[in-house]
Amino acid sequence: MTDQEKQKADELVSRLELAVGQIFPRDAANASLIAEMIRILNGLRSLLGIVRPH
C-alpha cells in the first residue's frame, strides 16, 4: 500500500469512526452494535496498517 493509499484509507476509516460516534441513543439496544462497529474499524485499521495518532 502506498503512502497516498494509506492516507486515503485513514481518512475514510476516520469518517466511519465519526459516524459511529454520532449514533444515538446509546442505550442497550445500540450498545452492542456500536461496540461491534468500533471493533471492526480497529481491525480494519490493523489490517491496513493505518495507525491512529494519539
C-alpha positions in Angstrom: 0.0 0.0 0.0 1.4 3.4 -0.9 1.5 6.3 1.5 -1.2 8.0 -0.6 -3.4 4.9 -0.3 -2.8 4.7 3.4 -3.7 8.4 3.8 -7.0 7.9 1.9 -7.8 4.7 3.8 -7.2 6.6 7.1 -9.5 9.4 6.0 -12.3 7.0 5.1 -11.9 5.0 8.3 -11.8 8.2 10.4 -15.1 9.3 8.7 -16.7 6.0 9.6 -15.4 6.3 13.2 -17.0 9.8 13.5 -20.3 8.4 12.1 -20.3 5.6 14.7 -19.7 8.2 17.4 -22.8 10.0 16.4 -25.2 7.0 16.8 -27.9 7.9 19.3 -29.4 6.8 21.6 -26.5 4.9 23.2 -28.8 2.6 25.1 -28.7 -1.1 25.5 -30.3 -1.6 22.1 -27.4 0.2 20.3 -24.6 -0.5 22.7 -23.6 -3.9 21.2 -23.9 -2.6 17.7 -21.6 0.4 18.5 -19.1 -1.8 20.2 -19.0 -4.2 17.3 -18.6 -1.4 14.8 -15.7 0.0 16.8 -14.1 -3.5 17.0 -14.4 -3.9 13.2 -13.0 -0.5 12.5 -10.0 -1.2 14.8 -9.5 -4.5 13.0 -9.6 -2.7 9.6 -7.0 -0.2 10.7 -4.8 -3.0 11.9 -5.3 -5.0 8.6 -4.5 -1.9 6.5 -1.6 -0.9 8.7 -3.0 2.6 9.4 -2.4 3.6 13.0 -4.5 6.2 14.7 -2.4 9.0 16.2 -3.0 9.7 19.9 
